[in-house]
Amino acid sequence: MAIKEGALTNSNHCLHASIPGPERCVKDEASLALSATLTAGKYYFYSITAALQGAGTDMSKIFQIYFAIVQYLLSLRGRLYVSYPYLADEDEYFTVTTDKESTVQCSTSDKIKFRTTDGTCNNFDMPLMGSTSMPFAHSLKPSAPIKNGYPDVSKVAGILKRPYEEPHPDTLAPFNQLTAAWIQFMTHDWFQHDNSEELSGGPLHNRVTHWWDASQIYGSSKMEENLIRAADGKIHLDSNDELDYDKDGTPLTGFGDNFWVGLHVFHTIFAREHNYIIDSLSVVYPGMTSDEKYGVARLCVSAILAKIHTVEWTPTLLDNSASTLAMNINW
């Protein structure tokens, strides 16, 4: 659905979305000054080569350019926290009873030290935050399901095409099908709603944990976790040390929908990494239990995935020195 022109959150001086509600759009001196900085940052971000050439060797100007760009990128992140447009019936989506919250116990040592399977207890004050079956927030009103088929693949490829004329291809980071497989691998960790909910037009609930906890590998339920666990805290792989499948061809992993060879590669790599960490822990800490080794290995793999996505995948996709700087600062 198209965003309405003229809406409060669509005007330039509201770019920062630094406070909730319409107060963020008051045209006071501070807001207008910030708006000017963000407008400059937006220009510099999309014209960084020309901007840096204009600055020459003046380090003060170069710093100002990068500072304005980082502020602009942070402002875009801020807008994601603001529901737009506000849905009057959205409050009911987020009504979680106190009784349900009180049933989640986060005091046990395993829930304090390690990731929980269902995503609970990452926030002790709100233990259900980000766990399975929690409702999604809405930045826009849900669009109607696509009825006319999928977009032309050639048009999608055109959007993803790298600018080979300038700069020269040798200066560009590699960008291939694994780049696309990676973001699919990541989104399987963060969200998945039930298609029947989408068709019904009702609130959508997350089938997986929304945390960066590698749930696409480890699963979002005890049943899924039990499916992939092997002896001594390892992950089950086939006789070739690759991701295994059941007799129906379903991958034995935490998230097996929309599967193809690109996902097979990444699931295999990080299952092997998990098992390598288990072997290393067994040597250095022989007294650890299998559950402890499993929990520590999952923490390590989750951190590796987050770092790759933040300082390698994203800079490769954006191919912009300012966004690369911003992502490294973020990390």
C-alpha positions in Angstrom: 0.0 0.0 0.0 1.3 3.5 -0.9 2.2 5.9 1.8 -0.1 9.0 1.8 1.6 12.2 0.9 1.3 14.9 3.5 1.0 12.6 6.4 2.8 13.8 9.5 5.4 11.1 9.6 6.1 11.5 5.9 7.3 15.2 6.1 11.0 16.1 6.2 11.0 17.6 9.7 9.6 14.4 11.1 12.4 12.2 9.7 14.1 11.7 13.0 11.0 10.2 14.8 13.0 10.7 18.0 9.9 10.9 20.2 6.5 9.1 19.9 3.3 10.8 18.7 2.7 14.0 16.8 5.0 16.0 19.2 7.9 14.9 17.0 6.6 17.0 14.2 6.5 20.3 16.0 8.4 22.9 13.9 10.6 24.3 16.7 14.1 25.5 16.1 15.8 22.3 17.2 13.6 20.1 15.0 14.2 22.3 11.9 17.9 22.3 12.6 17.9 18.5 12.9 15.8 18.3 9.7 18.5 20.3 7.8 21.2 18.0 9.0 19.3 14.9 8.0 18.5 16.4 4.6 22.2 17.0 4.1 23.0 13.5 5.3 20.5 12.0 2.9 22.1 13.9 0.0 25.6 12.8 1.1 24.6 9.2 1.5 23.3 8.9 -2.1 26.1 11.1 -3.6 29.0 10.2 -1.4 31.6 10.0 -4.2 30.8 13.5 -5.3 30.6 14.8 -1.8 34.0 13.4 -0.8 35.6 14.7 -4.0 34.2 18.1 -3.2 35.7 18.0 0.3 39.1 17.1 -1.1 41.7 16.6 1.7 39.8 18.8 4.2 39.4 16.4 7.1 36.9 18.7 8.8 34.5 18.6 5.8 35.0 14.9 5.5 34.1 14.4 9.1 31.0 16.6 8.7 29.9 14.5 5.7 30.2 11.2 7.5 28.7 12.5 10.7 25.6 13.8 8.8 25.3 10.4 7.0 25.4 8.4 10.2 22.8 10.7 11.8 20.6 10.2 8.7 21.0 6.4 8.9 20.1 6.5 12.6 17.0 8.5 11.9 15.8 5.9 9.4 16.2 3.3 12.2 14.2 5.6 14.5 11.3 5.7 12.1 10.9 1.9 12.3 9.9 2.3 16.0 6.9 4.4 15.1 3.7 2.7 14.0 2.6 4.4 10.8 -0.3 4.9 10.2 -1.5 4.1 13.7 -4.1 1.3 13.6 -7.0 2.0 16.0 -7.5 -1.7 16.7 -3.8 -2.4 17.2 -3.9 -2.2 21.0 -5.8 -5.5 21.2 -3.1 -7.2 19.2 -0.6 -6.5 22.0 -2.8 -7.2 25.0 -0.9 -10.0 26.9 -2.5 -10.8 30.2 -0.6 -10.5 33.4 -1.6 -14.1 34.2 0.2 -15.4 31.1 3.3 -13.3 31.9 3.4 -14.7 35.4 3.5 -18.3 34.2 7.0 -17.7 32.6 9.7 -18.4 35.1 13.1 -16.9 34.3 14.9 -17.6 37.5 16.4 -21.0 36.5 20.1 -20.9 35.7 19.7 -22.3 32.2 17.3 -19.5 31.2 19.7 -16.9 32.7 22.8 -18.2 31.0 21.6 -19.5 27.7 19.0 -18.9 25.0 15.6 -20.4 25.5 14.1 -22.5 22.7 10.9 -20.4 22.5 12.5 -17.0 22.9 11.2 -16.2 26.4 13.3 -14.6 29.1 15.5 -12.4 27.0 13.9 -9.5 28.9 13.2 -10.5 32.5 10.7 -7.6 33.0 8.8 -8.7 29.9 9.6 -12.4 29.5 7.3 -13.0 26.6 8.8 -10.2 24.4 10.0 -11.7 21.1 8.9 -15.2 21.9 6.9 -17.5 19.6 3.2 -16.7 19.0 3.7 -13.0 19.9 1.8 -10.6 17.6 3.6 -8.4 15.0 3.6 -4.6 15.1 2.2 -2.9 12.0 4.1 -0.1 10.3 1.5 -0.1 7.5 -2.0 -1.5 7.2 -1.7 -5.1 5.7 -1.9 -5.1 1.9 -4.2 -7.4 0.1 -2.7 -10.8 -1.0 -1.1 -10.7 -4.4 -3.6 -12.2 -6.9 -1.8 -11.6 -10.2 1.2 -13.9 -9.7 4.7 -13.0 -8.8 6.9 -10.1 -10.2 8.9 -10.7 -13.3 12.2 -12.3 -12.3 14.1 -10.2 -14.8 12.8 -7.0 -13.2 13.9 -8.2 -9.8 17.4 -9.0 -11.2 17.5 -5.5 -12.8 17.0 -4.0 -9.3 19.8 -6.1 -7.9 22.2 -5.5 -10.7 25.5 -4.0 -9.6 26.8 -0.7 -11.1 29.5 -2.3 -13.3 30.3 0.9 -15.3 31.5 3.0 -12.3 33.4 2.0 -10.2 35.2 -0.8 -12.0 34.0 -4.3 -11.2 37.3 -5.1 -9.6 36.6 -2.6 -6.8 33.2 -4.1 -6.0 32.7 -6.7 -3.3 31.4 -10.1 -4.6 27.6 -10.2 -5.0 26.1 -13.5 -6.1 23.3 -15.9 -5.3 24.7 -16.7 -1.8 24.1 -13.0 -1.0 20.4 -13.5 -1.6 20.5 -16.9 0.2 22.0 -15.2 3.3 19.1 -12.7 3.8 16.6 -15.6 3.4 18.7 -17.5 6.0 18.5 -14.5 8.3 14.8 -13.7 8.0 14.0 -17.3 8.8 15.6 -16.6 12.2 13.5 -13.5 12.8 9.9 -13.9 11.6 7.4 -16.2 9.9 3.6 -15.8 10.1 0.9 -18.3 9.4 -0.5 -17.9 5.9 -4.0 -18.6 7.2 -3.8 -15.6 9.4 -2.8 -13.4 6.4 -5.8 -14.6 4.4 -8.2 -14.1 7.3 -7.1 -10.4 7.7 -6.7 -10.8 11.4 -3.6 -10.1 13.6 -0.4 -11.9 12.6 1.6 -13.8 15.1 5.2 -14.9 14.9 5.8 -18.6 14.4 9.5 -18.3 15.4 11.4 -16.2 17.9 12.2 -12.7 16.8 15.6 -12.6 18.5 18.9 -12.9 16.7 19.3 -16.4 18.3 19.8 -18.7 15.2 16.4 -20.2 15.7 16.4 -21.2 12.0 19.1 -23.7 13.0 18.0 -24.6 16.5 14.3 -24.4 16.2 11.7 -22.4 18.1 10.1 -25.2 20.1 11.3 -28.2 22.1 10.0 -30.5 19.4 12.1 -28.8 16.7 15.1 -28.7 19.0 14.8 -32.4 19.8 14.7 -33.1 16.0 18.2 -31.6 15.4 20.1 -32.5 18.6 22.6 -35.3 18.6 24.8 -36.8 21.3 27.0 -34.6 23.5 25.2 -31.4 22.5 26.0 -31.6 18.8 23.7 -31.0 15.9 22.7 -34.1 13.8 24.2 -34.2 10.3 24.2 -37.0 7.7 27.0 -39.4 6.9 28.6 -36.8 4.6 28.6 -34.2 7.4 25.9 -32.2 5.7 22.4 -31.2 6.6 20.2 -34.3 6.7 16.6 -34.8 5.4 13.8 -37.1 6.4 12.2 -39.7 4.1 9.8 -37.0 2.7 12.7 -34.7 1.8 12.1 -32.2 4.7 15.3 -30.7 6.0 16.1 -31.7 9.6 16.7 -28.2 10.9 15.0 -25.4 12.9 13.3 -23.8 9.9 12.7 -25.9 6.8 10.3 -23.8 4.6 11.2 -22.3 1.2 14.3 -24.5 1.1 16.8 -24.6 -1.8 20.5 -25.3 -2.2 21.6 -21.9 -1.0 19.9 -22.5 2.4 21.3 -26.1 2.4 24.8 -24.6 2.2 24.4 -22.1 5.1 22.6 -24.6 7.3 25.4 -27.1 6.8 28.1 -24.6 7.4 26.8 -23.4 10.7 25.7 -26.8 11.9 29.3 -27.8 11.3 30.5 -24.7 13.2 28.3 -25.6 16.1 29.8 -29.1 16.2 33.3 -27.7 15.9 32.7 -25.5 18.9 31.3 -28.5 20.9 34.5 -30.4 20.2 36.6 -27.4 21.3 34.7 -27.0 24.5 35.0 -30.8 25.2 38.8 -30.4 25.1 39.1 -27.2 27.1 36.3 -27.8 29.6 35.9 -31.6 29.9 33.5 -31.2 32.9 30.8 -29.4 31.0 27.5 -31.2 30.5 26.1 -31.7 27.0 23.4 -29.1 27.7 26.0 -26.6 28.8 28.1 -27.1 25.7 25.0 -26.9 23.5 23.9 -23.6 25.1 27.4 -22.1 24.8 27.8 -23.2 21.2 24.4 -21.7 20.3 25.5 -18.4 21.9 28.7 -18.4 19.8 26.9 -19.3 16.5 24.3 -16.6 17.1 27.0 -14.0 17.6 28.9 -15.1 14.5 25.7 -14.8 12.4 25.1 -11.3 13.8 28.6 -10.1 13.1 28.7 -11.5 9.6 25.3 -9.8 8.8 26.4 -6.5 10.4 29.9 -5.9 9.2 30.2 -8.1 6.1 26.8 -8.8 4.4 25.2 -5.4 4.8 28.3 -3.4 3.7 28.6 -5.6 0.7 25.0 -5.0 -0.3 25.0 -1.2 0.3 28.6 -0.8 -1.1 28.9 2.6 0.5 31.8 3.7 2.7 29.6 5.7 5.0 27.1 2.8 5.7 30.1 0.5 6.2 31.4 2.9 8.9 28.0 3.1 10.5 27.6 -0.7 10.6 31.0 -1.1 12.2 30.1 1.6 14.8 26.9 -0.2 15.4 28.7 -3.5 16.0 
